[in-house]
């Protein structure tokens, strides 16, 4: 009986956490096309950049989703030298995406 209860508890836990947030790998893949603009190599965000970010924005269902995506983006941007905060902050406006907070290398994802 204990084993059945324990198994059901694990299944319930896994089911409740499996739909929690978008994985960072997915976030990185969707935002990768924005690196050229964020580093100043491209004059404007590419259609692939805007499309990927719009898809990400469409996945946000909860505040936790937004925080997780923010954390993923902040960690992902560290892998690219030369990302300019000024350009990074312009991407939401250029892609017509409302994020509800200022986008910056210093954004507090937990707020």
N, CA, C and O atoms as CSV, one atom per row, in Angstrom:
chain,resi,resn,atom,element,x,y,z
A,1,UNK,N,N,0.827,-1.196,0.000
A,1,UNK,CA,C,0.000,0.000,0.000
A,1,UNK,C,C,0.864,1.249,0.000
A,1,UNK,O,O,0.569,2.220,-0.696
A,2,UNK,N,N,1.964,1.216,0.808
A,2,UNK,CA,C,2.874,2.357,0.849
A,2,UNK,C,C,3.469,2.635,-0.530
A,2,UNK,O,O,3.585,3.787,-0.948
A,3,UNK,N,N,3.846,1.558,-1.233
A,3,UNK,CA,C,4.454,1.724,-2.554
A,3,UNK,C,C,3.477,2.351,-3.545
A,3,UNK,O,O,3.883,3.170,-4.369
A,4,UNK,N,N,2.221,1.990,-3.481
A,4,UNK,CA,C,1.225,2.559,-4.384
A,4,UNK,C,C,1.046,4.042,-4.082
A,4,UNK,O,O,0.996,4.861,-4.999
A,5,UNK,N,N,0.950,4.390,-2.804
A,5,UNK,CA,C,0.792,5.792,-2.423
A,5,UNK,C,C,2.008,6.604,-2.865
A,5,UNK,O,O,1.875,7.702,-3.407
A,6,UNK,N,N,3.205,6.042,-2.622
A,6,UNK,CA,C,4.439,6.722,-2.997
A,6,UNK,C,C,4.494,6.919,-4.520
A,6,UNK,O,O,4.861,7.997,-4.986
A,7,UNK,N,N,4.141,5.912,-5.278
A,7,UNK,CA,C,4.142,6.006,-6.742
A,7,UNK,C,C,3.148,7.058,-7.227
A,7,UNK,O,O,3.458,7.837,-8.128
A,8,UNK,N,N,1.964,7.082,-6.637
A,8,UNK,CA,C,0.965,8.077,-7.027
A,8,UNK,C,C,1.427,9.490,-6.686
A,8,UNK,O,O,1.177,10.429,-7.442
A,9,UNK,N,N,2.099,9.638,-5.552
A,9,UNK,CA,C,2.604,10.947,-5.157
A,9,UNK,C,C,3.652,11.435,-6.153
A,9,UNK,O,O,3.655,12.608,-6.524
A,10,UNK,N,N,4.534,10.549,-6.585
A,10,UNK,CA,C,5.562,10.919,-7.562
A,10,UNK,C,C,4.916,11.280,-8.896
A,10,UNK,O,O,5.291,12.280,-9.507
A,11,UNK,N,N,3.970,10.499,-9.349
A,11,UNK,CA,C,3.290,10.786,-10.615
A,11,UNK,C,C,2.576,12.133,-10.552
A,11,UNK,O,O,2.640,12.917,-11.498
A,12,UNK,N,N,1.904,12.399,-9.447
A,12,UNK,CA,C,1.213,13.685,-9.290
A,12,UNK,C,C,2.211,14.835,-9.321
A,12,UNK,O,O,1.968,15.853,-9.968
A,13,UNK,N,N,3.336,14.675,-8.620
A,13,UNK,CA,C,4.353,15.732,-8.582
A,13,UNK,C,C,4.908,15.980,-9.983
A,13,UNK,O,O,5.025,17.131,-10.403
A,14,UNK,N,N,5.249,14.926,-10.703
A,14,UNK,CA,C,5.795,15.090,-12.043
A,14,UNK,C,C,4.773,15.713,-12.989
A,14,UNK,O,O,5.132,16.552,-13.816
A,15,UNK,N,N,3.534,15.326,-12.883
A,15,UNK,CA,C,2.496,15.883,-13.742
A,15,UNK,C,C,2.281,17.366,-13.453
A,15,UNK,O,O,2.052,18.151,-14.373
A,16,UNK,N,N,2.353,17.748,-12.195
A,16,UNK,CA,C,2.100,19.148,-11.854
A,16,UNK,C,C,3.273,20.045,-12.208
A,16,UNK,O,O,3.080,21.244,-12.410
A,17,UNK,N,N,4.491,19.500,-12.290
A,17,UNK,CA,C,5.640,20.335,-12.620
A,17,UNK,C,C,5.994,20.285,-14.100
A,17,UNK,O,O,6.742,21.143,-14.569
A,18,UNK,N,N,5.494,19.328,-14.842
A,18,UNK,CA,C,5.898,19.183,-16.233
A,18,UNK,C,C,5.391,20.314,-17.111
A,18,UNK,O,O,5.990,20.588,-18.151
A,19,UNK,N,N,4.312,20.979,-16.732
A,19,UNK,CA,C,3.790,22.047,-17.556
A,19,UNK,C,C,4.097,23.430,-16.970
A,19,UNK,O,O,3.490,24.425,-17.368
A,20,UNK,N,N,5.024,23.487,-16.041
A,20,UNK,CA,C,5.272,24.720,-15.300
A,20,UNK,C,C,5.832,25.846,-16.161
A,20,UNK,O,O,5.262,26.937,-16.175
A,21,UNK,N,N,6.919,25.619,-16.872
A,21,UNK,CA,C,7.557,26.695,-17.608
A,21,UNK,C,C,8.207,26.190,-18.885
A,21,UNK,O,O,8.328,24.988,-19.121
A,22,UNK,N,N,8.619,27.149,-19.694
A,22,UNK,CA,C,9.326,26.835,-20.930
A,22,UNK,C,C,10.785,26.530,-20.577
A,22,UNK,O,O,11.398,27.296,-19.833
A,23,UNK,N,N,11.347,25.454,-21.077
A,23,UNK,CA,C,12.747,25.130,-20.771
A,23,UNK,C,C,13.700,26.177,-21.350
A,23,UNK,O,O,13.422,26.762,-22.397
A,24,UNK,N,N,14.819,26.409,-20.671
A,24,UNK,CA,C,15.787,27.404,-21.128
A,24,UNK,C,C,16.325,27.081,-22.527
A,24,UNK,O,O,16.634,27.995,-23.291
A,25,UNK,N,N,16.438,25.820,-22.862
A,25,UNK,CA,C,16.894,25.458,-24.213
A,25,UNK,C,C,15.962,26.005,-25.282
A,25,UNK,O,O,16.413,26.473,-26.327
A,26,UNK,N,N,14.675,25.945,-25.021
A,26,UNK,CA,C,13.686,26.486,-25.953
A,26,UNK,C,C,13.780,28.006,-26.011
A,26,UNK,O,O,13.716,28.599,-27.088
A,27,UNK,N,N,13.933,28.632,-24.844
A,27,UNK,CA,C,14.075,30.091,-24.786
A,27,UNK,C,C,15.303,30.521,-25.584
A,27,UNK,O,O,15.235,31.457,-26.381
A,28,UNK,N,N,16.416,29.841,-25.369
A,28,UNK,CA,C,17.651,30.174,-26.074
A,28,UNK,C,C,17.478,30.041,-27.585
A,28,UNK,O,O,17.925,30.900,-28.346
A,29,UNK,N,N,16.829,28.962,-28.011
A,29,UNK,CA,C,16.620,28.723,-29.432
A,29,UNK,C,C,15.756,29.831,-30.052
A,29,UNK,O,O,16.052,30.313,-31.146
A,30,UNK,N,N,14.693,30.229,-29.352
A,30,UNK,CA,C,13.782,31.251,-29.874
A,30,UNK,C,C,14.430,32.634,-29.914
A,30,UNK,O,O,14.088,33.456,-30.765
A,31,UNK,N,N,15.362,32.895,-28.996
A,31,UNK,CA,C,15.980,34.222,-28.901
A,31,UNK,C,C,17.314,34.315,-29.639
A,31,UNK,O,O,17.851,35.414,-29.780
A,32,UNK,N,N,17.854,33.216,-30.106
A,32,UNK,CA,C,19.193,33.207,-30.717
A,32,UNK,C,C,19.311,34.174,-31.893
A,32,UNK,O,O,20.367,34.776,-32.085
A,33,UNK,N,N,18.276,34.330,-32.662
A,33,UNK,CA,C,18.337,35.207,-33.836
A,33,UNK,C,C,18.447,36.684,-33.463
A,33,UNK,O,O,18.672,37.521,-34.337
A,34,UNK,N,N,18.294,37.014,-32.192
A,34,UNK,CA,C,18.376,38.408,-31.730
A,34,UNK,C,C,19.798,38.844,-31.399
A,34,UNK,O,O,20.049,40.032,-31.198
A,35,UNK,N,N,20.721,37.907,-31.339
A,35,UNK,CA,C,22.085,38.217,-30.929
A,35,UNK,C,C,22.748,39.217,-31.878
A,35,UNK,O,O,23.450,40.120,-31.422
A,36,UNK,N,N,22.543,39.073,-33.164
A,36,UNK,CA,C,23.145,39.991,-34.130
A,36,UNK,C,C,22.772,41.434,-33.864
A,36,UNK,O,O,23.622,42.321,-33.929
A,37,UNK,N,N,21.511,41.673,-33.566
A,37,UNK,CA,C,21.079,43.040,-33.266
A,37,UNK,C,C,21.602,43.484,-31.898
A,37,UNK,O,O,22.091,44.605,-31.757
A,38,UNK,N,N,21.504,42.623,-30.905
A,38,UNK,CA,C,21.897,42.981,-29.541
A,38,UNK,C,C,23.388,43.283,-29.434
A,38,UNK,O,O,23.811,43.995,-28.522
A,39,UNK,N,N,24.187,42.750,-30.352
A,39,UNK,CA,C,25.626,43.021,-30.346
A,39,UNK,C,C,26.008,44.134,-31.311
A,39,UNK,O,O,27.181,44.495,-31.405
A,40,UNK,N,N,25.040,44.677,-32.022
A,40,UNK,CA,C,25.309,45.782,-32.941
A,40,UNK,C,C,25.751,45.358,-34.326
A,40,UNK,O,O,26.133,46.204,-35.135
A,41,UNK,N,N,25.710,44.078,-34.616
A,41,UNK,CA,C,26.125,43.585,-35.935
A,41,UNK,C,C,25.027,43.747,-36.980
A,41,UNK,O,O,25.320,43.901,-38.166
A,42,UNK,N,N,23.770,43.715,-36.554
A,42,UNK,CA,C,22.632,43.895,-37.462
A,42,UNK,C,C,21.979,45.239,-37.168
A,42,UNK,O,O,21.906,45.646,-36.008
A,43,UNK,N,N,21.498,45.944,-38.207
A,43,UNK,CA,C,20.909,47.266,-37.998
A,43,UNK,C,C,19.538,47.249,-37.319
A,43,UNK,O,O,19.107,48.253,-36.752
A,44,UNK,N,N,18.863,46.108,-37.380
A,44,UNK,CA,C,17.556,45.973,-36.737
A,44,UNK,C,C,17.329,44.500,-36.407
A,44,UNK,O,O,17.974,43.624,-36.983
A,45,UNK,N,N,16.405,44.228,-35.474
A,45,UNK,CA,C,16.111,42.819,-35.167
A,45,UNK,C,C,15.556,42.119,-36.407
A,45,UNK,O,O,14.718,42.670,-37.121
A,46,UNK,N,N,16.023,40.926,-36.647
A,46,UNK,CA,C,15.576,40.159,-37.806
A,46,UNK,C,C,14.142,39.666,-37.609
A,46,UNK,O,O,13.656,39.591,-36.481
A,47,UNK,N,N,13.470,39.332,-38.709
A,47,UNK,CA,C,12.132,38.730,-38.573
A,47,UNK,C,C,12.161,37.462,-37.714
A,47,UNK,O,O,11.213,37.197,-36.975
A,48,UNK,N,N,13.232,36.682,-37.804
A,48,UNK,CA,C,13.344,35.459,-36.991
A,48,UNK,C,C,13.451,35.808,-35.507
A,48,UNK,O,O,12.902,35.104,-34.659
A,49,UNK,N,N,14.158,36.894,-35.196
A,49,UNK,CA,C,14.263,37.358,-33.806
A,49,UNK,C,C,12.883,37.713,-33.284
A,49,UNK,O,O,12.466,37.216,-32.237
A,50,UNK,N,N,12.181,38.558,-33.998
A,50,UNK,CA,C,10.858,39.010,-33.543
A,50,UNK,C,C,9.867,37.852,-33.464
A,50,UNK,O,O,9.081,37.760,-32.521
A,51,UNK,N,N,9.912,36.984,-34.446
A,51,UNK,CA,C,9.005,35.833,-34.452
A,51,UNK,C,C,9.269,34.926,-33.251
A,51,UNK,O,O,8.332,34.489,-32.583
A,52,UNK,N,N,10.535,34.645,-32.981
A,52,UNK,CA,C,10.877,33.795,-31.847
A,52,UNK,C,C,10.436,34.395,-30.528
A,52,UNK,O,O,9.908,33.694,-29.665
A,53,UNK,N,N,10.653,35.706,-30.369
A,53,UNK,CA,C,10.258,36.360,-29.122
A,53,UNK,C,C,8.737,36.449,-28.996
A,53,UNK,O,O,8.196,36.340,-27.895
A,54,UNK,N,N,8.053,36.644,-30.115
A,54,UNK,CA,C,6.585,36.659,-30.069
A,54,UNK,C,C,6.045,35.287,-29.687
A,54,UNK,O,O,5.060,35.184,-28.957
A,55,UNK,N,N,6.690,34.239,-30.179
A,55,UNK,CA,C,6.291,32.885,-29.785
A,55,UNK,C,C,6.514,32.677,-28.293
A,55,UNK,O,O,5.669,32.094,-27.613
A,56,UNK,N,N,7.647,33.150,-27.782
A,56,UNK,CA,C,7.909,33.037,-26.348
A,56,UNK,C,C,6.869,33.793,-25.541
A,56,UNK,O,O,6.352,33.285,-24.546
A,57,UNK,N,N,6.567,35.005,-25.972
A,57,UNK,CA,C,5.571,35.819,-25.267
A,57,UNK,C,C,4.229,35.102,-25.238
A,57,UNK,O,O,3.485,35.216,-24.263
A,58,UNK,N,N,3.918,34.373,-26.286
A,58,UNK,CA,C,2.664,33.634,-26.350
A,58,UNK,C,C,2.598,32.457,-25.396
A,58,UNK,O,O,1.514,31.951,-25.107
A,59,UNK,N,N,3.750,32.017,-24.904
A,59,UNK,CA,C,3.759,30.879,-23.978
A,59,UNK,C,C,3.569,31.308,-22.529
A,59,UNK,O,O,3.337,30.468,-21.659
A,60,UNK,N,N,3.664,32.600,-22.264
A,60,UNK,CA,C,3.558,33.092,-20.891
A,60,UNK,C,C,2.111,32.985,-20.409
A,60,UNK,O,O,1.208,33.623,-20.949
A,61,UNK,N,N,1.923,32.174,-19.396
A,61,UNK,CA,C,0.592,31.992,-18.807
A,61,UNK,C,C,0.533,32.504,-17.377
A,61,UNK,O,O,-0.531,32.875,-16.881
A,62,UNK,N,N,1.689,32.521,-16.719
A,62,UNK,CA,C,1.735,32.918,-15.306
A,62,UNK,C,C,2.926,33.850,-15.074
A,62,UNK,O,O,3.796,33.996,-15.932
A,63,UNK,N,N,2.943,34.467,-13.910
A,63,UNK,CA,C,4.085,35.296,-13.515
A,63,UNK,C,C,5.341,34.428,-13.441
A,63,UNK,O,O,6.425,34.882,-13.804
A,64,UNK,N,N,5.209,33.204,-12.982
A,64,UNK,CA,C,6.362,32.303,-12.906
A,64,UNK,C,C,6.932,32.001,-14.291
A,64,UNK,O,O,8.146,31.878,-14.453
A,65,UNK,N,N,6.053,31.881,-15.288
A,65,UNK,CA,C,6.520,31.684,-16.667
A,65,UNK,C,C,7.381,32.869,-17.100
A,65,UNK,O,O,8.461,32.692,-17.665
A,66,UNK,N,N,6.893,34.071,-16.831
A,66,UNK,CA,C,7.612,35.284,-17.216
A,66,UNK,C,C,8.957,35.358,-16.496
A,66,UNK,O,O,9.968,35.702,-17.107
A,67,UNK,N,N,8.973,35.042,-15.215
A,67,UNK,CA,C,10.224,35.066,-14.446
A,67,UNK,C,C,11.213,34.047,-14.985
A,67,UNK,O,O,12.403,34.338,-15.108
A,68,UNK,N,N,10.728,32.853,-15.309
A,68,UNK,CA,C,11.608,31.808,-15.818
A,68,UNK,C,C,12.218,32.208,-17.155
A,68,UNK,O,O,13.419,32.036,-17.364
A,69,UNK,N,N,11.413,32.735,-18.053
A,69,UNK,CA,C,11.925,33.165,-19.358
A,69,UNK,C,C,12.949,34.287,-19.162
A,69,UNK,O,O,13.990,34.303,-19.819
A,70,UNK,N,N,12.655,35.204,-18.274
A,70,UNK,CA,C,13.586,36.284,-17.965
A,70,UNK,C,C,14.921,35.725,-17.479
A,70,UNK,O,O,15.978,36.141,-17.953
A,71,UNK,N,N,14.877,34.792,-16.543
A,71,UNK,CA,C,16.117,34.183,-16.021
A,71,UNK,C,C,16.884,33.472,-17.140
A,71,UNK,O,O,18.106,33.588,-17.233
A,72,UNK,N,N,16.167,32.743,-17.979
A,72,UNK,CA,C,16.816,32.037,-19.092
A,72,UNK,C,C,17.507,33.026,-20.026
A,72,UNK,O,O,18.646,32.808,-20.439
A,73,UNK,N,N,16.810,34.115,-20.358
A,73,UNK,CA,C,17.390,35.113,-21.254
A,73,UNK,C,C,18.616,35.778,-20.625
A,73,UNK,O,O,19.628,35.978,-21.295
A,74,UNK,N,N,18.524,36.118,-19.348
A,74,UNK,CA,C,19.670,36.755,-18.685
A,74,UNK,C,C,20.872,35.823,-18.648
A,74,UNK,O,O,22.001,36.261,-18.864
A,75,UNK,N,N,20.645,34.552,-18.378
A,75,UNK,CA,C,21.750,33.597,-18.359
A,75,UNK,C,C,22.286,33.342,-19.767
A,75,UNK,O,O,23.496,33.221,-19.961
A,76,UNK,N,N,21.394,33.262,-20.737
A,76,UNK,CA,C,21.798,32.999,-22.114
A,76,UNK,C,C,22.620,34.122,-22.715
A,76,UNK,O,O,23.561,33.864,-23.466
A,77,UNK,N,N,22.282,35.361,-22.400
A,77,UNK,CA,C,22.980,36.508,-22.975
A,77,UNK,C,C,24.427,36.588,-22.491
A,77,UNK,O,O,25.267,37.202,-23.149
A,78,UNK,N,N,24.719,35.979,-21.360
A,78,UNK,CA,C,26.085,35.981,-20.826
A,78,UNK,C,C,27.057,35.234,-21.739
A,78,UNK,O,O,28.264,35.474,-21.696
A,79,UNK,N,N,26.535,34.339,-22.557
A,79,UNK,CA,C,27.385,33.550,-23.447
A,79,UNK,C,C,27.878,34.351,-24.654
A,79,UNK,O,O,28.743,33.884,-25.395
A,80,UNK,N,N,27.338,35.544,-24.854
A,80,UNK,CA,C,27.685,36.337,-26.032
A,80,UNK,C,C,28.394,37.622,-25.627
A,80,UNK,O,O,27.831,38.464,-24.927
A,81,UNK,N,N,29.625,37.758,-26.073
A,81,UNK,CA,C,30.379,38.981,-25.791
A,81,UNK,C,C,29.823,40.118,-26.646
A,81,UNK,O,O,29.409,39.913,-27.788
A,82,UNK,N,N,29.822,41.304,-26.078
A,82,UNK,CA,C,29.458,42.481,-26.847
A,82,UNK,C,C,27.986,42.834,-26.874
A,82,UNK,O,O,27.589,43.734,-27.614
A,83,UNK,N,N,27.160,42.152,-26.088
A,83,UNK,CA,C,25.743,42.509,-26.037
A,83,UNK,C,C,25.638,43.901,-25.418
A,83,UNK,O,O,26.158,44.156,-24.332
A,84,UNK,N,N,24.959,44.787,-26.127
A,84,UNK,CA,C,24.823,46.172,-25.684
A,84,UNK,C,C,23.456,46.368,-25.029
A,84,UNK,O,O,22.419,46.097,-25.634
A,85,UNK,N,N,23.474,46.836,-23.804
A,85,UNK,CA,C,22.242,47.029,-23.044
A,85,UNK,C,C,21.272,47.957,-23.789
A,85,UNK,O,O,20.063,47.724,-23.801
A,86,UNK,N,N,21.812,48.996,-24.399
A,86,UNK,CA,C,20.993,49.969,-25.133
A,86,UNK,C,C,20.210,49.283,-26.254
A,86,UNK,O,O,19.027,49.562,-26.450
A,87,UNK,N,N,20.869,48.389,-26.984
A,87,UNK,CA,C,20.201,47.679,-28.084
A,87,UNK,C,C,19.245,46.617,-27.556
A,87,UNK,O,O,18.147,46.441,-28.083
A,88,UNK,N,N,19.662,45.925,-26.533
A,88,UNK,CA,C,18.817,44.899,-25.922
A,88,UNK,C,C,17.485,45.496,-25.483
A,88,UNK,O,O,16.432,44.889,-25.677
A,89,UNK,N,N,17.534,46.673,-24.897
A,89,UNK,CA,C,16.313,47.311,-24.391
A,89,UNK,C,C,15.374,47.759,-25.512
A,89,UNK,O,O,14.192,47.996,-25.264
A,90,UNK,N,N,15.881,47.878,-26.730
A,90,UNK,CA,C,15.061,48.324,-27.859
A,90,UNK,C,C,14.332,47.181,-28.567
A,90,UNK,O,O,13.416,47.426,-29.352
A,91,UNK,N,N,14.723,45.959,-28.300
A,91,UNK,CA,C,14.144,44.816,-29.020
A,91,UNK,C,C,12.634,44.683,-28.828
A,91,UNK,O,O,11.932,44.492,-29.820
A,92,UNK,N,N,12.094,44.772,-27.612
A,92,UNK,CA,C,10.631,44.630,-27.488
A,92,UNK,C,C,9.858,45.654,-28.333
A,92,UNK,O,O,8.882,45.298,-28.995
A,93,UNK,N,N,10.282,46.901,-28.313
A,93,UNK,CA,C,9.596,47.933,-29.102
A,93,UNK,C,C,9.748,47.649,-30.588
A,93,UNK,O,O,8.779,47.730,-31.343
A,94,UNK,N,N,10.973,47.313,-31.012
A,94,UNK,CA,C,11.224,47.042,-32.431
A,94,UNK,C,C,10.425,45.839,-32.933
A,94,UNK,O,O,10.052,45.782,-34.105
A,95,UNK,N,N,10.166,44.889,-32.050
A,95,UNK,CA,C,9.415,43.682,-32.430
A,95,UNK,C,C,7.934,43.775,-32.057
A,95,UNK,O,O,7.173,42.829,-32.264
A,96,UNK,N,N,7.535,44.923,-31.506
A,96,UNK,CA,C,6.135,45.144,-31.111
A,96,UNK,C,C,5.659,44.096,-30.107
A,96,UNK,O,O,4.602,43.485,-30.267
A,97,UNK,N,N,6.472,43.908,-29.065
A,97,UNK,CA,C,6.152,42.956,-28.002
A,97,UNK,C,C,6.069,43.722,-26.696
A,97,UNK,O,O,6.981,44.473,-26.353
A,98,UNK,N,N,4.982,43.537,-25.970
A,98,UNK,CA,C,4.824,44.175,-24.666
A,98,UNK,C,C,5.263,43.195,-23.588
A,98,UNK,O,O,4.674,42.126,-23.428
A,99,UNK,N,N,6.311,43.572,-22.846
A,99,UNK,CA,C,6.808,42.686,-21.800
A,99,UNK,C,C,6.426,43.159,-20.405
A,99,UNK,O,O,6.481,42.372,-19.460
A,100,UNK,N,N,6.044,44.413,-20.251
A,100,UNK,CA,C,5.569,44.905,-18.965
A,100,UNK,C,C,6.650,45.329,-17.985
A,100,UNK,O,O,6.348,45.664,-16.839
A,101,UNK,N,N,7.904,45.320,-18.416
A,101,UNK,CA,C,9.008,45.778,-17.574
A,101,UNK,C,C,10.150,46.183,-18.493
A,101,UNK,O,O,10.214,45.739,-19.639
A,102,UNK,N,N,11.059,47.029,-17.995
A,102,UNK,CA,C,12.202,47.422,-18.825
A,102,UNK,C,C,13.119,46.238,-19.084
A,102,UNK,O,O,13.432,45.481,-18.165
A,103,UNK,N,N,13.550,46.073,-20.321
A,103,UNK,CA,C,14.466,44.987,-20.671
A,103,UNK,C,C,15.883,45.530,-20.570
A,103,UNK,O,O,16.220,46.547,-21.177
A,104,UNK,N,N,16.699,44.841,-19.800
A,104,UNK,CA,C,18.055,45.294,-19.540
A,104,UNK,C,C,18.892,44.127,-19.064
A,104,UNK,O,O,18.361,43.119,-18.596
A,105,UNK,N,N,20.194,44.264,-19.183
A,105,UNK,CA,C,21.093,43.252,-18.618
A,105,UNK,C,C,20.945,43.212,-17.102
A,105,UNK,O,O,21.296,42.220,-16.463
A,106,UNK,N,N,20.423,44.297,-16.530
A,106,UNK,CA,C,20.280,44.395,-15.082
A,106,UNK,C,C,18.855,44.183,-14.590
A,106,UNK,O,O,18.581,44.416,-13.413
A,107,UNK,N,N,17.949,43.752,-15.443
A,107,UNK,CA,C,16.570,43.514,-15.042
A,107,UNK,C,C,16.518,42.502,-13.908
A,107,UNK,O,O,17.183,41.467,-13.951
A,108,UNK,N,N,15.719,42.812,-12.893
A,108,UNK,CA,C,15.502,41.897,-11.781
A,108,UNK,C,C,14.353,40.958,-12.164
A,108,UNK,O,O,13.190,41.361,-12.159
A,109,UNK,N,N,14.676,39.745,-12.485
A,109,UNK,CA,C,13.662,38.779,-12.934
A,109,UNK,C,C,12.721,38.350,-11.815
A,109,UNK,O,O,11.657,37.793,-12.084
A,110,UNK,N,N,13.089,38.596,-10.596
A,110,UNK,CA,C,12.281,38.139,-9.470
A,110,UNK,C,C,11.253,39.170,-9.034
A,110,UNK,O,O,10.395,38.877,-8.202
A,111,UNK,N,N,11.330,40.371,-9.586
A,111,UNK,CA,C,10.407,41.437,-9.171
A,111,UNK,C,C,9.052,41.283,-9.808
A,111,UNK,O,O,8.160,42.095,-9.565
